[in-house]
Amino acid sequence: MSTVDEFESTAENPLLVAEMRARLEREGRMTFRDFMEMALYHPRHGYYRSPREKMGRAGDFLTSPEVHPLFGHMVGRQLAEMWEVMGSPARFDLLEMGAGNGLLARDLLRWAQRLHPAFFEAMTYRIAETSSALVERQRQTLEALGLRLGRKVTWEPDEIPAADSVSGCLLSNELVDSFPVHRVAVEEGKLLEVHVVWQEGRFQEELGSPSTPELAAYFERLGLLPGEGCRAEVNLAALVWMRRVAAALARGFVLTFDYGHEAGDLYAPWRRDGTLLCFYRHNPSSDPYVRVGKQDMTAHVDFTSLVEEGRRHGLELLGVTSQSRFLAALGIGEALSRLPDGQAPAPGAELSLEEYYARRRAVSELLDPAGLGRIRVLVQARGVGRCALRGLVEQGP
């Protein structure tokens, strides 16, 4: 490893740290939520604002679209069924919120164009993305399809569109777990909040009163608290996001992929340190105060609260399952005996050995119950009635 690599692997963004220090010197302390927001989303120095590669095997973390186009093909199957449930309308809005490098959009569009032309013709692919660097990456990825981007694919001026502006599906993949979270602790039965201070030349934590009554209200709605002596994360931004998503959906579905748990599991007494994790070059860490501005931070999603917030704003729960079950139900196992375009091979035209093993590795990775397979899949709907979607059909243990 070169000297540059060694320096890069341990360095923070000094300009970002200087701004954080200046704020702490003015204000004395900030909530962990504000620290995380600055670290990830500072308009000039935040992790997600930098052009450095973040996703994929050459970045810091791997998401399902980076594994293989098969993921997008399976999601395409589910979306096509949703379109059919809605009566195969002439226009189907597919809004992806936080589209990363654009790989999921590319694979979905390519699958529909080749294998479901009627659905492709109806689909308008809309992307809500706040990072200008990622928008440029998405454009480059999608231009390779030869599509007229201003017609088939458009970019939204806001991260979530206006009320009643989507008739189709709002889709997200590993978006909600990247929202800034409050960190809380319970001591002697009392709810406290984690604050960040600058002392002795470094970031440190101290506990104090909650910065907002919404933290106590959050646990009151759940009817529980984290265990005595535990630390945990509260994603209030996820509730705001769900309200805006519900408002945007005139008719159709919300399809959410993310790491998370039901509230009883997420805030269980045995989960002493919460779920906050940082990632740098695929190496996980529990320390958010190193490589500030150069490492990702995530916290698992409380699906109980997402479901209930959606229900309060008119979204009906259709189901929650794991990604491994979802993809299996949609037939990802068939990929090992199909050609790249999804068709069954004619005699003598089977998959090449190289392609077969690439697909086998991808299927194993996408279904791994200790990895990507444990991602939760939440499906909600408005105005479509009860329907048994293929991806929610249980496939056994």
KOLLO-729853 format. One record per residue (C-alpha): residue in one letter; x, y, z. Coordinates in Angstrom, 3 decimals. Layout:
("a", (X, Y, Z))
...
This chain:
("m", (0.000, 0.000, 0.000))
("s", (1.334, 3.424, -0.918))
("t", (1.893, 6.290, 1.491))
("v", (-1.017, 8.132, -0.111))
("d", (-3.320, 5.167, 0.510))
("e", (-2.188, 4.907, 4.113))
("f", (-2.895, 8.603, 4.655))
("e", (-6.245, 8.428, 2.877))
("s", (-7.399, 5.455, 4.931))
("t", (-7.086, 7.310, 8.228))
("a", (-7.725, 10.966, 7.288))
("e", (-10.883, 12.970, 7.845))
("n", (-11.967, 15.938, 5.794))
("p", (-10.121, 18.766, 7.617))
("l", (-12.359, 21.516, 6.235))
("l", (-15.472, 19.736, 7.483))
("v", (-13.935, 19.074, 10.904))
("a", (-12.975, 22.757, 11.142))
("e", (-16.579, 23.804, 10.471))
("m", (-17.844, 21.351, 13.075))
("r", (-15.348, 22.649, 15.626))
("a", (-16.355, 26.245, 14.925))
("r", (-20.002, 25.383, 15.464))
("l", (-19.238, 23.559, 18.703))
("e", (-17.168, 26.488, 19.949))
("r", (-20.151, 28.760, 19.289))
("e", (-22.899, 26.489, 20.599))
("g", (-21.092, 24.252, 23.104))
("r", (-22.572, 21.032, 21.760))
("m", (-24.773, 19.591, 19.015))
("t", (-27.022, 16.567, 18.817))
("f", (-25.599, 13.462, 17.221))
("r", (-28.270, 13.893, 14.561))
("d", (-26.786, 17.284, 13.583))
("f", (-23.270, 15.824, 13.605))
("m", (-24.363, 13.001, 11.297))
("e", (-26.152, 15.403, 8.975))
("m", (-23.036, 17.540, 8.622))
("a", (-20.804, 14.503, 8.125))
("l", (-22.970, 13.057, 5.371))
("y", (-24.773, 16.006, 3.781))
("h", (-22.762, 19.185, 4.305))
("p", (-23.272, 21.061, 1.012))
("r", (-19.541, 21.319, 0.261))
("h", (-17.714, 18.747, 2.376))
("g", (-20.256, 16.047, 3.252))
("y", (-19.646, 12.403, 2.393))
("y", (-22.516, 12.185, -0.101))
("r", (-21.562, 15.482, -1.777))
("s", (-18.053, 14.394, -2.768))
("p", (-17.372, 12.886, -6.227))
("r", (-15.396, 9.977, -4.728))
("e", (-16.707, 6.506, -5.573))
("k", (-18.935, 5.305, -2.740))
("m", (-21.014, 2.394, -4.036))
("g", (-19.871, -0.859, -5.590))
("r", (-16.877, -3.092, -5.075))
("a", (-14.476, -0.183, -5.633))
("g", (-16.314, 2.030, -3.131))
("d", (-17.235, 1.805, 0.538))
("f", (-20.346, -0.366, 0.456))
("l", (-22.221, -2.668, -1.881))
("t", (-25.929, -2.438, -2.696))
("s", (-27.981, -5.020, -4.570))
("p", (-27.916, -3.319, -8.004))
("e", (-24.106, -3.444, -7.966))
("v", (-24.153, -7.232, -7.558))
("h", (-25.838, -8.130, -10.849))
("p", (-28.604, -6.870, -13.218))
("l", (-30.713, -9.796, -11.984))
("f", (-31.809, -7.671, -9.036))
("g", (-33.291, -5.052, -11.345))
("h", (-34.910, -7.747, -13.478))
("m", (-36.699, -9.230, -10.460))
("v", (-37.856, -5.807, -9.248))
("g", (-39.074, -5.182, -12.798))
("r", (-41.242, -8.296, -12.613))
("q", (-42.866, -7.001, -9.434))
("l", (-43.423, -3.538, -10.860))
("a", (-44.991, -4.950, -14.019))
("e", (-47.433, -6.909, -11.867))
("m", (-48.257, -3.715, -9.956))
("w", (-49.005, -2.008, -13.279))
("e", (-51.328, -4.862, -14.206))
("v", (-53.092, -4.696, -10.815))
("m", (-53.763, -1.014, -11.523))
("g", (-55.466, -1.989, -14.797))
("s", (-52.441, -1.524, -17.119))
("p", (-52.880, 2.267, -17.375))
("a", (-51.412, 4.190, -20.309))
("r", (-49.035, 5.967, -17.898))
("f", (-47.254, 4.416, -14.942))
("d", (-45.030, 6.724, -12.882))
("l", (-42.017, 4.965, -11.413))
("l", (-40.297, 7.368, -9.045))
("e", (-36.981, 6.171, -7.616))
("m", (-35.840, 8.184, -4.612))
("g", (-32.062, 8.198, -4.243))
("a", (-31.011, 6.302, -7.374))
("g", (-27.310, 5.882, -6.556))
("n", (-25.244, 5.270, -9.674))
("g", (-28.345, 4.641, -11.762))
("l", (-27.799, 0.900, -12.066))
("l", (-31.241, -0.106, -10.803))
("a", (-32.870, 2.323, -13.256))
("r", (-30.716, 0.965, -16.081))
("d", (-31.514, -2.670, -15.328))
("l", (-35.238, -2.069, -14.825))
("l", (-35.545, -0.134, -18.078))
("r", (-33.476, -2.641, -20.040))
("w", (-35.547, -5.556, -18.712))
("a", (-38.857, -3.855, -19.516))
("q", (-37.731, -2.741, -22.968))
("r", (-36.715, -6.275, -23.952))
("l", (-39.251, -8.447, -22.168))
("h", (-42.310, -6.332, -21.370))
("p", (-42.639, -3.668, -24.098))
("a", (-46.206, -2.706, -23.148))
("f", (-45.101, -1.943, -19.585))
("f", (-42.013, -0.134, -20.896))
("e", (-44.157, 2.053, -23.121))
("a", (-46.393, 3.019, -20.187))
("m", (-43.528, 3.671, -17.777))
("t", (-42.178, 7.128, -17.050))
("y", (-39.023, 6.759, -14.945))
("r", (-38.606, 9.684, -12.554))
("i", (-35.542, 10.075, -10.314))
("a", (-35.457, 12.192, -7.151))
("e", (-31.806, 12.838, -6.296))
("t", (-30.231, 15.623, -4.212))
("s", (-26.575, 14.978, -5.145))
("s", (-25.469, 16.721, -8.349))
("a", (-22.495, 14.349, -8.613))
("l", (-24.825, 11.331, -8.541))
("v", (-27.232, 12.921, -11.048))
("e", (-24.341, 13.211, -13.493))
("r", (-23.356, 9.586, -12.823))
("q", (-26.962, 8.483, -13.391))
("r", (-27.143, 10.368, -16.686))
("q", (-23.961, 8.703, -17.906))
("t", (-25.255, 5.262, -16.906))
("l", (-28.622, 5.718, -18.612))
("e", (-27.332, 7.377, -21.760))
("a", (-25.732, 4.051, -22.644))
("l", (-29.272, 2.667, -23.178))
("g", (-29.841, 5.094, -26.026))
("l", (-33.017, 6.483, -24.425))
("r", (-34.294, 10.019, -24.793))
("l", (-33.645, 11.024, -21.206))
("g", (-35.897, 14.055, -21.199))
("r", (-38.827, 11.886, -22.228))
("k", (-38.497, 8.388, -20.755))
("v", (-36.308, 9.398, -17.778))
("t", (-36.615, 12.677, -15.886))
("w", (-35.065, 14.147, -12.729))
("e", (-37.178, 15.777, -10.031))
("p", (-36.342, 19.257, -8.682))
("d", (-37.168, 18.068, -5.138))
("e", (-36.271, 14.878, -3.266))
("i", (-39.988, 13.995, -3.095))
("p", (-42.515, 15.424, -5.595))
("a", (-45.672, 17.392, -4.944))
("a", (-48.837, 15.932, -3.445))
("d", (-50.851, 13.542, -5.638))
("s", (-48.235, 13.703, -8.414))
("v", (-47.442, 9.975, -8.646))
("s", (-49.744, 7.319, -10.068))
("g", (-47.673, 4.150, -10.093))
("c", (-44.911, 3.348, -7.590))
("l", (-42.481, 5.203, -5.344))
("l", (-39.343, 3.060, -5.042))
("s", (-36.300, 3.316, -2.771))
("n", (-33.347, 1.034, -2.159))
("e", (-31.249, 1.570, 0.988))
("l", (-32.287, 5.195, 1.293))
("v", (-33.986, 5.521, 4.684))
("d", (-31.087, 3.976, 6.646))
("s", (-28.874, 6.867, 5.504))
("f", (-31.046, 9.596, 7.064))
("p", (-29.452, 11.394, 10.042))
("v", (-30.616, 9.866, 13.330))
("h", (-30.897, 10.990, 16.907))
("r", (-29.063, 8.721, 19.336))
("v", (-30.646, 8.152, 22.722))
("a", (-29.834, 6.335, 25.934))
("v", (-31.839, 5.098, 28.904))
("e", (-30.417, 5.569, 32.390))
("e", (-32.440, 4.832, 35.548))
("g", (-35.519, 4.578, 33.350))
("k", (-35.025, 8.090, 31.943))
("l", (-34.720, 8.870, 28.232))
("l", (-31.606, 10.932, 27.425))
("e", (-30.059, 12.112, 24.162))
("v", (-26.481, 11.797, 22.921))
("h", (-24.801, 15.130, 22.201))
("v", (-21.409, 15.751, 20.594))
("v", (-18.817, 18.108, 22.097))
("w", (-15.217, 19.037, 21.258))
("q", (-12.904, 18.389, 24.201))
("e", (-9.213, 17.522, 24.540))
("g", (-8.674, 17.914, 20.815))
("r", (-11.327, 15.437, 19.670))
("f", (-15.032, 14.780, 19.350))
("q", (-16.601, 13.297, 22.473))
("e", (-20.115, 12.443, 23.612))
("e", (-22.182, 13.556, 26.554))
("l", (-25.725, 12.749, 27.581))
("g", (-28.353, 15.411, 28.106))
("s", (-32.049, 16.117, 27.945))
("p", (-33.763, 15.293, 24.649))
("s", (-33.558, 18.143, 22.148))
("t", (-37.167, 17.633, 21.055))
("p", (-40.295, 16.214, 22.700))
("e", (-40.750, 14.125, 19.524))
("l", (-38.224, 11.609, 20.898))
("a", (-40.362, 10.786, 23.926))
("a", (-43.511, 10.818, 21.767))
("y", (-41.872, 8.335, 19.401))
("f", (-41.444, 5.731, 22.141))
("e", (-44.835, 6.508, 23.665))
("r", (-46.462, 5.562, 20.361))
("l", (-44.506, 2.302, 20.346))
("g", (-45.309, 1.586, 23.991))
("l", (-41.700, 0.742, 24.847))
("l", (-38.257, 2.144, 25.642))
("p", (-34.800, 0.801, 24.848))
("g", (-33.396, -1.305, 27.668))
("e", (-31.760, 0.135, 30.747))
("g", (-28.208, 1.208, 29.888))
("c", (-28.795, 0.796, 26.147))
("r", (-28.117, 3.232, 23.364))
("a", (-30.360, 3.354, 20.310))
("e", (-31.172, 5.376, 17.223))
("v", (-34.377, 7.269, 16.400))
("n", (-34.978, 8.210, 12.775))
("l", (-37.460, 11.070, 12.995))
("a", (-36.593, 12.026, 9.415))
("a", (-38.001, 8.672, 8.262))
("l", (-41.436, 9.651, 9.579))
("v", (-41.323, 12.979, 7.732))
("w", (-40.231, 11.105, 4.596))
("m", (-43.091, 8.620, 4.904))
("r", (-45.630, 11.425, 5.303))
("r", (-44.342, 13.107, 2.152))
("v", (-44.269, 9.826, 0.241))
("a", (-47.869, 9.108, 1.249))
("a", (-48.921, 12.594, 0.186))
("a", (-47.186, 12.227, -3.206))
("l", (-48.942, 8.950, -4.060))
("a", (-52.275, 9.558, -5.744))
("r", (-52.754, 5.851, -6.516))
("g", (-50.471, 2.845, -6.584))
("f", (-47.671, 1.459, -4.454))
("v", (-44.689, 2.265, -2.250))
("l", (-41.837, -0.273, -2.477))
("t", (-39.081, 0.167, 0.116))
("f", (-35.895, -1.908, 0.450))
("d", (-33.776, -1.305, 3.546))
("y", (-31.970, -2.825, 6.490))
("g", (-34.101, -2.820, 9.612))
("h", (-36.306, -4.566, 12.145))
("e", (-39.661, -4.405, 13.842))
("a", (-39.559, -2.034, 16.813))
("g", (-39.596, -4.780, 19.451))
("d", (-36.428, -6.239, 17.950))
("l", (-34.726, -2.945, 17.113))
("y", (-35.111, -1.663, 20.679))
("a", (-34.707, -4.992, 22.475))
("p", (-32.847, -4.862, 25.830))
("w", (-30.076, -7.105, 24.499))
("r", (-29.216, -4.602, 21.732))
("r", (-26.888, -2.600, 23.981))
("d", (-25.211, -0.311, 21.432))
("g", (-27.892, 0.262, 18.816))
("t", (-27.291, -0.370, 15.129))
("l", (-25.187, 2.583, 13.985))
("l", (-22.452, 1.447, 11.598))
("c", (-19.851, 3.248, 9.500))
("f", (-18.301, 1.906, 6.295))
("y", (-15.027, 2.748, 4.595))
("r", (-13.821, 0.557, 1.722))
("h", (-16.168, -2.203, 2.881))
("n", (-14.684, -2.213, 6.392))
("p", (-17.358, -1.715, 9.082))
("s", (-16.743, 0.405, 12.157))
("s", (-18.822, 1.591, 15.093))
("d", (-16.826, 4.833, 15.495))
("p", (-18.461, 7.825, 13.742))
("y", (-15.730, 10.214, 14.870))
("v", (-12.946, 8.959, 12.609))
("r", (-12.643, 9.622, 8.857))
("v", (-15.289, 12.336, 9.296))
("g", (-16.758, 13.185, 5.904))
("k", (-15.014, 10.218, 4.262))
("q", (-16.996, 7.275, 5.619))
("d", (-20.630, 6.293, 5.298))
("m", (-22.932, 6.076, 8.322))
("t", (-26.140, 4.057, 8.558))
("a", (-28.640, 2.957, 11.201))
("h", (-31.283, 0.257, 10.847))
("v", (-34.850, 1.291, 10.092))
("d", (-37.783, 0.881, 12.495))
("f", (-40.310, -0.746, 10.159))
("t", (-43.048, -0.693, 12.793))
("s", (-42.988, 3.101, 12.848))
("l", (-42.775, 3.344, 9.046))
("v", (-45.836, 1.125, 8.644))
("e", (-47.843, 3.007, 11.274))
("e", (-46.894, 6.424, 9.897))
("g", (-47.915, 5.282, 6.432))
("r", (-51.225, 3.965, 7.772))
("r", (-51.941, 7.272, 9.509))
("h", (-51.574, 8.968, 6.125))
("g", (-53.655, 6.640, 4.021))
("l", (-51.241, 3.874, 2.985))
("e", (-52.418, 0.283, 3.364))
("l", (-49.858, -2.337, 4.355))
("l", (-49.643, -5.157, 1.827))
("g", (-46.710, -6.916, 3.416))
("v", (-43.186, -6.928, 4.848))
("t", (-40.756, -9.664, 3.912))
("s", (-37.028, -10.264, 3.498))
("q", (-35.204, -9.611, 0.254))
("s", (-34.239, -13.284, 0.034))
("r", (-37.904, -14.353, 0.168))
("f", (-38.988, -11.549, -2.150))
("l", (-36.471, -12.421, -4.888))
("a", (-37.070, -16.154, -4.530))
("a", (-40.825, -15.653, -4.915))
("l", (-40.216, -13.635, -8.081))
("g", (-38.226, -16.514, -9.591))
("i", (-34.598, -15.481, -9.287))
("g", (-33.670, -19.183, -9.259))
("e", (-34.752, -19.380, -12.890))
("a", (-31.797, -17.145, -13.768))
("l", (-29.483, -20.136, -13.646))
("s", (-31.206, -21.712, -16.621))
("r", (-32.049, -18.643, -18.712))
("l", (-30.233, -16.553, -21.293))
("p", (-29.181, -12.971, -20.416))
("d", (-32.425, -11.581, -21.892))
("g", (-34.504, -13.851, -19.653))
("q", (-35.572, -16.276, -22.366))
("a", (-35.276, -20.044, -22.045))
("p", (-32.371, -21.211, -24.248))
("a", (-32.917, -23.204, -27.409))
("p", (-31.111, -26.553, -27.568))
("g", (-27.399, -25.901, -27.830))
("a", (-27.737, -22.247, -26.731))
("e", (-27.409, -22.651, -22.969))
("l", (-25.685, -20.125, -20.727))
("s", (-21.920, -20.026, -21.055))
("l", (-20.045, -21.528, -18.117))
("e", (-18.674, -18.092, -17.221))
("e", (-22.144, -16.527, -17.200))
("y", (-23.589, -19.445, -15.248))
("y", (-21.041, -19.083, -12.443))
("a", (-21.409, -15.282, -12.413))
("r", (-25.149, -15.674, -11.947))
("r", (-24.757, -18.356, -9.330))
("r", (-22.474, -16.098, -7.288))
("a", (-24.899, -13.196, -7.713))
("v", (-27.939, -15.210, -6.654))
("s", (-26.079, -16.488, -3.597))
("e", (-25.025, -12.955, -2.647))
("l", (-28.476, -11.425, -3.153))
("l", (-30.170, -14.156, -1.097))
("d", (-27.550, -14.445, 1.664))
("p", (-29.518, -14.253, 4.956))
("a", (-26.452, -12.832, 6.696))
("g", (-25.937, -10.164, 4.007))
("l", (-28.106, -8.561, 1.339))
("g", (-30.787, -11.220, 1.758))
("r", (-31.724, -9.862, 5.200))
("i", (-32.761, -6.482, 3.777))
("r", (-36.437, -5.907, 4.526))
("v", (-38.943, -5.251, 1.740))
("l", (-41.971, -3.134, 2.638))
("v", (-44.932, -2.855, 0.242))
("q", (-47.697, -0.301, 0.860))
("a", (-50.516, 0.843, -1.400))
("r", (-53.280, 3.343, -1.955))
("g", (-56.407, 2.924, -4.062))
("v", (-55.679, -0.552, -5.454))
("g", (-57.580, -2.758, -3.010))
("r", (-56.236, -5.946, -1.492))
("c", (-53.987, -7.805, -3.888))
("a", (-51.656, -10.796, -3.561))
("l", (-48.431, -9.617, -5.151))
("r", (-46.050, -12.316, -6.299))
("g", (-43.076, -10.974, -4.353))
("l", (-44.979, -11.316, -1.072))
("v", (-45.936, -14.958, -1.557))
("e", (-44.076, -17.004, 1.039))
("q", (-41.702, -19.611, -0.379))
("g", (-41.154, -21.702, 2.738))
("p", (-38.672, -21.217, 5.611))
